[in-house]
């Protein structure tokens, strides 16, 4: 199910070593320190150590991973109108 859109999106982080996420349409890349996921809210990067994908069901958008989780970062899909300097330099 490529490019699936899921309206429900939740993240449950337990003890910083288990993460459950809904609303995930695909796993873009992964290794034991970085997981990059696609959701309808943009890309989600999970940083840590010894990260392992425990389960991913792209039909219903459920994702689960284990490991030492250090951070979760969203990268928006919205285009920026530029920052402060781009407005000055127009």
N, C-alpha and C positions, 0 to 999 in steps of 0.2 A: 504494500500500500504506500506508494511513493507520494510525497507531498500531502499527506493526510493532515487534516485540521482538527484539533481537539480543543473544545471550549474549556474543559476542566483542566486546571493546571495546579498541582500542589507539590510541595517539597517537604519531606519529613526526614530530618537528620537526627539520628539516634546515637548518642554517646560519641559523636564525631568519628564513628567507624562503620556506620551503615546509613545509606541514603536511599529513599524511595521517592520516585518522581513520576507524576502522571502528566499527560499531555506532550509526550515526546514522540516525534514523527520519525526520527532516524538518529543513528549513532554515526557521526562524521568521522571521528578517529579516536583511538584509545591506545594507551600504553599503561605501564604501572605507575606513572606519575601524573598523567593528564587524560581526562575524558572530555570529548567535545560532542555535545548533543545538539539536535535541532528541535525547536519547539515553535509553536505559532507566535511566541513572544520573542523570538530571536534565538541566537546560539547561546548555549549554556556551557561554560567551561568549569570543570571540577578539578581542582589541584590537590595532590596528596602524595602518599607513598603506599606502595603495595596495593594499588587499586585493582580490583577485579570486578568484572561485570557478572553479577549473580543471575540476572534475568532481564530480558528485554522482549516485550511483546508489542510489535509495531502495529498490530491490528487494533489494539485497544489503547496503545500509547503508554504502557507501564514499563518502568525502568527501575532496576535495583542494582546497587553496587556496594561493595565492601572494601575496607582498607582504612588507612589513616587519612582522613579528609581534613585538609588545611584551609580550603576556600572554595566558594562558589561564585562565579562571575557571569553576569548576563551581558551579552553584546546585542544591542538593539538592532532591529532590522530597519528602523526608520532612518531616513536620510537626514543628515544635519544641514541646517542652513549656514553652517560655518560658525566659528567662534567670534570672539571679540575682535581679533585682528582682521579677520576676513571682512567684517562689516566696515571697519575703518578704511581698509585698503580698496574699497570699491569705488 
